[in-house]
Amino acid sequence: MSADHASMRLIDEYARGDTTMAADTVWALEAHLETCATCRSRLSSAVATGAPGIAALVDTVRAGLEPQLDAAVRAPSRRYRPRWVSAWMTPAMAPWLAMTLTVILVALLLDVAGPPSLFGGASPVLLVAPVLPLCGVAALWSRGLDPAYELTASTARAGLPLLLRRTTAVLLVALPGLLVEGWLTGAMTAAQWLLPSLAFTSTALALGSVVGVSRAAAALVAVWGAVIAGPAWATGHAPLALEPDRLPLWGLLLALGVGAVIARRNAYSTL
């Protein structure tokens, strides 16, 4: 494929659904087709001549959808959503992000107004802060939670870049709230929870390439609750895992998670 246009050989193979095409070649061609009207026109001609069955199927689908599309075009838009929103977020993330902020507020209220004997020396803010961003991460790339999953996953720009953009959107919502909460309560420093939080996020994304991001995030939250937060709450002591001398271990976990995400970057386009 040249810098300007795809070759006719590639377009013909793509139109026929040639299974021998390399995955990175297919991705590059689909990404190019999104922005090149000339190559889309050539692809349309190639489909009409080389794959008449596909052309007939497309015509049938278009005929069935045309009345609905016309009605949608004529109907006034009820709300405006900037184009960048769909690139960074999915509507399915909204309730999860709202739940994240709600948990932050509840933890703040418990820390400020809760009975001293309820948590002892274990701040509720500190108990939830490391895994709180996982509430939003769980909704990033989920077939069950995102009604537009099939449409999104089939686009050329899906995969790791989209997953990282959505992860960044979650962190931009959760981390500032936790920073403000830590400052208001004085119960924790950013060093105590920020590195573990990033380590959990990177690990969720790494495991997500194997079992799915939602399952990985839910599993990590369960492990944190059973192994760290639960015993800390029961004993009334701050989690030993968040002591300053444990930070190098969290840094190592973060590095391993990032490395695994990079190593398996091609797996996210087929989740």
C-alpha angles and dihedrals in degrees: 000000000000125000091260108032141008118252119255089241091061092044092050092049091048092048091052091048093242106195093201092071112112115249094237090051091052091048093049092047094049092047089051092048090056091065104028117078092183094058091044089055091049090049090052090053092046092052092049093053103030102034109028091164091061091046090053091049092050091050091050093050091046092051090052095047099040097086092049092046092050091051091048092051092050094047114091116245112252096203139016121232120180115240092240091063093070090049093055105027144025124217088240089067094060098081091043092052089047089051090050091055090045092054089050090053094046091049089050092051092048091049093050104033105017122110110274091230093056096079103005109201093344110098111218088219091057092046094058103029099084094055101029096098087058088073088070095035089059090067097046102094109007127143091202098046103038114065089195094051097114092048093047095044092052095057122099093237094056121105130058099351092055091043091053092048091053091046089053090051090054093048092048088058101040105037099055090050091052092047091053091045092051090050093049096048100032086214096123143016123229090247091062097060110011097073093043089048092053090044092053091047094051091045091051090052092046094050089042090069087067108031103015128273096259093052092045093050093047091048093051092049089051092049092048092049095047100040105030116011098039097053091042091054092046094050096037093231129123112259111273088214089069097052114123093249089060094059094092089058091052089048090052091050090050092051092048091049093050090046092051091049091052093045092051097037092127092056094070094069090062101043 
